[in-house]
Amino acid sequence: MDAATILRDARRRSGLSLRVLARRAGTSHSTLAAYESGRVTPTVDTLDRIVRAAGFTIASGLTPGVAPEADRAEELLAVLELAEQFPARHADGDLPIFGAR
């Protein structure tokens, strides 16, 4: 989703006019209109400030993509090594049962 769509959606969902949201965010309504139309792209800080003024927050972060095969192989080996440290089943029932008191 681009900045223009985020701003437009935030303003519409908040029920605020361009002028009211611009005043709350400390910018002009013409600048906000330019952001919403996509003619101008706000900085990340400006985008965050306007969205917060509308009563929302932007959840951001990096989502890991698919790792190259070499990295996935190393990851799988690490998981398998870790799995070897845990018993697959209780042989004699002498191991504790998780969650039991």
Z-matrix of the N, CA and C atoms (Angstrom, degrees):
N
C 1 1.438
C 2 1.526 1 108.51
N 3 1.312 2 116.79 1 135.59
C 4 1.455 3 120.67 2 -178.29
C 5 1.535 4 111.40 3 -89.96
N 6 1.327 5 115.94 4 168.73
C 7 1.462 6 121.52 5 -176.12
C 8 1.524 7 111.75 6 -60.74
N 9 1.322 8 117.64 7 -40.59
C 10 1.464 9 120.73 8 -179.34
C 11 1.522 10 111.20 9 -59.79
N 12 1.309 11 117.03 10 -44.68
C 13 1.465 12 121.47 11 -179.96
C 14 1.519 13 111.11 12 -66.33
N 15 1.327 14 116.55 13 -42.40
C 16 1.466 15 120.64 14 179.12
C 17 1.529 16 110.03 15 -59.85
N 18 1.326 17 116.92 16 -48.13
C 19 1.459 18 120.47 17 -178.80
C 20 1.526 19 112.33 18 -64.23
N 21 1.303 20 115.92 19 -44.79
C 22 1.463 21 120.45 20 -179.63
C 23 1.529 22 110.53 21 -62.31
N 24 1.328 23 116.58 22 -45.26
C 25 1.470 24 120.39 23 179.45
C 26 1.526 25 111.51 24 -64.18
N 27 1.325 26 116.69 25 -43.36
C 28 1.464 27 120.05 26 -179.65
C 29 1.521 28 110.75 27 -62.16
N 30 1.323 29 117.11 28 -43.97
C 31 1.469 30 120.07 29 -179.42
C 32 1.513 31 111.17 30 -66.12
N 33 1.311 32 117.47 31 -45.26
C 34 1.474 33 120.80 32 -178.91
C 35 1.530 34 111.16 33 -65.01
N 36 1.324 35 116.41 34 -42.72
C 37 1.470 36 119.53 35 -179.84
C 38 1.521 37 111.74 36 -67.47
N 39 1.327 38 117.20 37 -28.14
C 40 1.461 39 119.84 38 178.62
C 41 1.521 40 111.78 39 -81.86
N 42 1.334 41 116.73 40 -15.32
C 43 1.455 42 120.75 41 179.96
C 44 1.516 43 113.52 42 77.00
N 45 1.328 44 116.92 43 18.92
C 46 1.457 45 121.25 44 -177.80
C 47 1.527 46 110.90 45 -96.49
N 48 1.315 47 115.39 46 148.72
C 49 1.468 48 120.11 47 173.78
C 50 1.527 49 108.29 48 -80.10
N 51 1.327 50 115.06 49 167.52
C 52 1.469 51 119.98 50 176.40
C 53 1.528 52 110.54 51 -57.31
N 54 1.319 53 116.39 52 -45.27
C 55 1.467 54 120.32 53 -176.95
C 56 1.524 55 112.19 54 -64.45
N 57 1.334 56 116.77 55 -43.39
C 58 1.472 57 119.66 56 -178.30
C 59 1.521 58 110.56 57 -67.12
N 60 1.323 59 117.05 58 -46.09
C 61 1.463 60 119.54 59 179.62
C 62 1.528 61 111.00 60 -63.99
N 63 1.330 62 116.51 61 -41.34
C 64 1.467 63 119.82 62 179.00
C 65 1.524 64 110.39 63 -60.19
N 66 1.321 65 116.71 64 -43.02
C 67 1.469 66 120.72 65 179.62
C 68 1.526 67 110.11 66 -62.84
N 69 1.319 68 116.91 67 -45.51
C 70 1.471 69 120.71 68 178.90
C 71 1.527 70 112.33 69 -62.06
N 72 1.331 71 115.85 70 -35.27
C 73 1.467 72 120.41 71 -176.58
C 74 1.518 73 112.85 72 -87.83
N 75 1.321 74 116.96 73 -6.79
C 76 1.460 75 119.90 74 179.10
C 77 1.515 76 113.68 75 76.73
N 78 1.331 77 116.39 76 35.94
C 79 1.460 78 120.75 77 177.82
C 80 1.521 79 108.73 78 -137.60
N 81 1.301 80 118.21 79 176.47
C 82 1.462 81 120.78 80 178.86
C 83 1.522 82 110.27 81 -89.77
N 84 1.331 83 115.23 82 155.80
C 85 1.465 84 118.02 83 179.48
C 86 1.527 85 111.21 84 -67.86
N 87 1.335 86 117.68 85 -29.60
C 88 1.472 87 119.29 86 179.09
C 89 1.529 88 110.77 87 -69.91
N 90 1.342 89 116.82 88 -35.05
C 91 1.466 90 120.01 89 176.55
C 92 1.528 91 109.82 90 -67.85
N 93 1.327 92 115.81 91 -42.94
C 94 1.462 93 119.49 92 178.67
C 95 1.529 94 110.78 93 -62.92
N 96 1.327 95 116.91 94 -39.87
C 97 1.471 96 120.72 95 177.44
C 98 1.532 97 110.59 96 -62.65
N 99 1.327 98 116.84 97 -38.37
C 100 1.468 99 120.60 98 178.34
C 101 1.524 100 110.77 99 -66.17
N 102 1.332 101 116.81 100 -37.95
C 103 1.475 102 120.46 101 176.73
C 104 1.530 103 110.20 102 -64.92
N 105 1.332 104 116.03 103 -46.60
C 106 1.471 105 120.04 104 -177.29
C 107 1.527 106 112.62 105 -65.78
N 108 1.317 107 116.92 106 -31.56
C 109 1.465 108 119.48 107 -179.98
C 110 1.523 109 112.19 108 -81.73
N 111 1.343 110 116.55 109 -13.25
C 112 1.455 111 120.17 110 -179.32
C 113 1.511 112 113.64 111 86.80
N 114 1.346 113 117.63 112 3.72
C 115 1.465 114 120.20 113 178.40
C 116 1.520 115 111.26 114 -68.79
N 117 1.338 116 116.30 115 -30.75
C 118 1.457 117 122.81 116 179.05
C 119 1.517 118 107.21 117 -130.99
N 120 1.319 119 117.15 118 140.73
C 121 1.458 120 121.50 119 178.54
C 122 1.526 121 109.46 120 -105.36
N 123 1.336 122 116.87 121 122.96
C 124 1.465 123 119.31 122 179.98
C 125 1.525 124 111.28 123 -74.45
N 126 1.321 125 115.58 124 159.22
C 127 1.465 126 119.17 125 172.64
C 128 1.524 127 107.80 126 -70.56
N 129 1.297 128 116.35 127 167.12
C 130 1.463 129 120.92 128 179.40
C 131 1.531 130 109.92 129 -61.58
N 132 1.327 131 116.86 130 -41.88
C 133 1.464 132 120.34 131 179.19
C 134 1.523 133 111.74 132 -63.29
N 135 1.322 134 117.05 133 -41.97
C 136 1.461 135 120.96 134 178.99
C 137 1.519 136 110.56 135 -66.04
N 138 1.315 137 117.19 136 -43.49
C 139 1.458 138 121.60 137 177.58
C 140 1.521 139 109.90 138 -58.01
N 141 1.307 140 116.88 139 -46.70
C 142 1.467 141 121.73 140 179.95
C 143 1.531 142 110.81 141 -61.74
N 144 1.329 143 117.37 142 -43.92
C 145 1.466 144 121.99 143 -179.22
C 146 1.531 145 111.08 144 -61.00
N 147 1.330 146 117.30 145 -43.72
C 148 1.463 147 120.85 146 -178.26
C 149 1.524 148 110.87 147 -69.74
N 150 1.319 149 116.99 148 -42.15
C 151 1.461 150 120.48 149 179.88
C 152 1.531 151 110.12 150 -64.17
N 153 1.328 152 117.43 151 -39.73
C 154 1.469 153 120.72 152 176.52
C 155 1.523 154 111.27 153 -65.25
N 156 1.329 155 117.43 154 -37.59
C 157 1.460 156 120.97 155 177.98
C 158 1.531 157 111.06 156 -63.80
N 159 1.324 158 116.51 157 -26.50
C 160 1.467 159 121.56 158 176.96
C 161 1.523 160 111.88 159 -83.45
N 162 1.347 161 116.10 160 -7.29
C 163 1.464 162 119.63 161 177.77
C 164 1.509 163 114.83 162 96.75
N 165 1.316 164 117.33 163 17.72
C 166 1.460 165 121.53 164 -178.98
C 167 1.527 166 110.19 165 -125.60
N 168 1.307 167 115.72 166 170.10
C 169 1.456 168 121.87 167 171.99
C 170 1.521 169 107.64 168 -128.30
N 171 1.303 170 115.03 169 157.64
C 172 1.462 171 120.71 170 177.76
C 173 1.517 172 107.38 171 -104.40
N 174 1.313 173 115.86 172 119.56
C 175 1.461 174 120.41 173 175.23
C 176 1.521 175 106.76 174 -82.83
N 177 1.299 176 115.59 175 123.93
C 178 1.456 177 118.23 176 -179.01
C 179 1.513 178 109.85 177 -134.08
N 180 1.269 179 115.24 178 166.07
C 181 1.449 180 121.36 179 178.52
C 182 1.506 181 109.48 180 156.86
N 183 1.275 182 114.20 181 172.59
C 184 1.453 183 119.90 182 179.11
C 185 1.512 184 108.90 183 -101.18
N 186 1.289 185 115.62 184 132.75
C 187 1.451 186 121.47 185 176.06
C 188 1.515 187 107.35 186 -103.80
N 189 1.330 188 116.74 187 125.64
C 190 1.466 189 117.84 188 -177.93
C 191 1.524 190 111.25 189 -63.09
N 192 1.281 191 114.19 190 136.68
C 193 1.456 192 119.89 191 176.19
C 194 1.524 193 109.85 192 -90.57
N 195 1.280 194 116.43 193 -168.81
C 196 1.457 195 121.07 194 178.41
C 197 1.527 196 107.77 195 -77.04
N 198 1.305 197 114.84 196 126.09
C 199 1.462 198 119.94 197 -179.18
C 200 1.522 199 110.02 198 -76.51
N 201 1.319 200 116.83 199 155.04
C 202 1.467 201 119.21 200 174.49
C 203 1.529 202 109.76 201 -58.79
N 204 1.319 203 116.34 202 155.95
C 205 1.467 204 120.65 203 -175.32
C 206 1.520 205 112.99 204 -55.07
N 207 1.311 206 118.47 205 -38.85
C 208 1.463 207 121.20 206 -179.35
C 209 1.520 208 110.28 207 -62.34
N 210 1.334 209 117.37 208 -42.25
C 211 1.457 210 120.87 209 178.62
C 212 1.519 211 111.23 210 -67.22
N 213 1.323 212 117.49 211 -38.84
C 214 1.467 213 120.73 212 179.79
C 215 1.522 214 110.07 213 -66.15
N 216 1.312 215 117.49 214 -36.79
C 217 1.461 216 120.35 215 179.09
C 218 1.522 217 110.45 216 -65.42
N 219 1.324 218 116.68 217 -43.04
C 220 1.462 219 120.35 218 177.98
C 221 1.523 220 110.62 219 -63.98
N 222 1.314 221 116.66 220 -39.74
C 223 1.459 222 121.08 221 179.16
C 224 1.528 223 110.23 222 -64.34
N 225 1.319 224 117.23 223 -42.86
C 226 1.462 225 121.24 224 178.95
C 227 1.524 226 110.83 225 -62.44
N 228 1.329 227 117.52 226 -43.29
C 229 1.461 228 120.39 227 177.88
C 230 1.524 229 111.00 228 -61.37
N 231 1.309 230 117.84 229 -40.12
C 232 1.465 231 121.22 230 178.85
C 233 1.527 232 110.52 231 -64.94
N 234 1.316 233 117.49 232 -40.14
C 235 1.466 234 121.22 233 178.69
C 236 1.520 235 110.07 234 -66.14
N 237 1.314 236 117.46 235 -42.40
C 238 1.463 237 120.30 236 179.46
C 239 1.524 238 111.67 237 -64.97
N 240 1.329 239 117.27 238 -39.31
C 241 1.467 240 120.62 239 176.53
C 242 1.521 241 110.58 240 -62.99
N 243 1.299 242 117.31 241 -40.21
C 244 1.455 243 121.14 242 177.81
C 245 1.521 244 111.00 243 -66.19
N 246 1.318 245 116.97 244 -41.08
C 247 1.461 246 121.27 245 -179.59
C 248 1.519 247 111.86 246 -63.37
N 249 1.317 248 117.79 247 -31.46
C 250 1.468 249 121.02 248 179.25
C 251 1.518 250 112.17 249 -64.69
N 252 1.315 251 117.73 250 -20.20
C 253 1.454 252 121.23 251 -178.39
C 254 1.530 253 112.29 252 -79.75
N 255 1.305 254 118.15 253 -9.47
C 256 1.462 255 122.31 254 -178.57
C 257 1.523 256 109.57 255 -112.19
N 258 1.349 257 116.78 256 139.57
C 259 1.471 258 118.78 257 178.85
C 260 1.526 259 110.42 258 -68.10
N 261 1.318 260 114.92 259 141.41
C 262 1.454 261 120.37 260 179.51
C 263 1.531 262 110.46 261 -75.52
N 264 1.345 263 117.53 262 -36.62
C 265 1.462 264 122.27 263 177.00
C 266 1.517 265 109.51 264 -151.30
N 267 1.283 266 115.03 265 163.74
C 268 1.457 267 120.43 266 178.42
C 269 1.526 268 108.32 267 -83.20
N 270 1.317 269 116.07 268 116.86
C 271 1.459 270 120.54 269 -177.69
C 272 1.536 271 111.19 270 -69.46
N 273 1.326 272 117.14 271 -56.58
C 274 1.465 273 120.42 272 -175.15
C 275 1.521 274 111.86 273 -113.82
N 276 1.289 275 116.84 274 3.64
C 277 1.455 276 119.06 275 -175.64
C 278 1.522 277 111.72 276 79.33
N 279 1.360 278 117.34 277 12.20
C 280 1.449 279 120.09 278 -178.26
C 281 1.523 280 113.22 279 -86.23
N 282 1.312 281 117.22 280 -3.50
C 283 1.455 282 120.38 281 178.38
C 284 1.532 283 109.41 282 -94.59
N 285 1.311 284 117.07 283 147.51
C 286 1.475 285 118.87 284 -178.37
C 287 1.524 286 111.30 285 -66.99
N 288 1.302 287 114.85 286 148.28
C 289 1.463 288 121.47 287 175.66
C 290 1.521 289 106.89 288 -96.42
N 291 1.293 290 117.24 289 121.92
C 292 1.448 291 121.13 290 -178.00
C 293 1.512 292 110.61 291 -61.79
N 294 1.327 293 116.13 292 134.23
C 295 1.456 294 121.66 293 178.42
C 296 1.516 295 113.17 294 90.39
N 297 1.333 296 117.99 295 -12.78
C 298 1.466 297 120.73 296 178.90
C 299 1.517 298 109.57 297 -82.78
N 300 1.312 299 116.00 298 146.11
C 301 1.474 300 120.06 299 -179.94
C 302 1.493 301 110.73 300 -116.50
